[in-house]
Amino acid sequence: MRALLIKSLNLFRKTGLLIRKIRGKTEQDIANERIVSGLAWEEFCDTLKAAGASLTFPGTPQDPFNQAEGYRYLTRLTRAGLMAFVEHADPKAPMLHRVVHETVPYKHLTLPKKGIGVILGVAASLKKNNQHT
């Protein structure tokens, strides 16, 4: 099953490459079109909205504090991703940057195995111990 999926995805990729080659467009041309048309921004916003929707899944705490902590966690992940893949992603001028520092502590950048429910559980324990970061 896995091999079939991999072969299917590979065929899909090769088909896309062939279509681009026939049309005379490079990958950079397509990326530029997506940026100029606003499609890249719309997809980013839709993906971020879908990630935020996980806070309304059954089983997640629905009290205001835990919801706020969930959104706070999501914004920190978004910020770290933008810093890593947009601000510091120039292959012609690579640079090291700190993803974890005083305003982005390590505990907020680890993805728990059990998902957002664990994140919100940690937030609840922080509230209980009055250790907001």
Residue pairs with C-beta under 8 A, 6 or more apart in sequence:
20 26
20 27
20 30
31 40
33 39
34 40
34 43
35 41
48 74
48 78
51 74
52 71
52 74
54 60
54 70
54 115
54 116
55 67
55 70
55 71
55 74
55 116
57 116
59 117
60 66
60 70
60 116
60 117
60 120
61 67
61 117
61 120
61 121
61 124
65 123
65 124
65 127
66 120
66 123
66 124
69 119
69 120
69 123
69 126
70 116
70 119
70 120
70 123
73 108
73 116
73 119
73 123
76 104
76 108
76 109
77 108
77 109
79 104
80 99
80 104
80 109
83 97
83 99
84 97
84 99
87 97
88 95
88 97
99 109
100 106
100 109
105 133
107 122
107 133
108 133
112 118
112 119
112 122
126 132
126 133
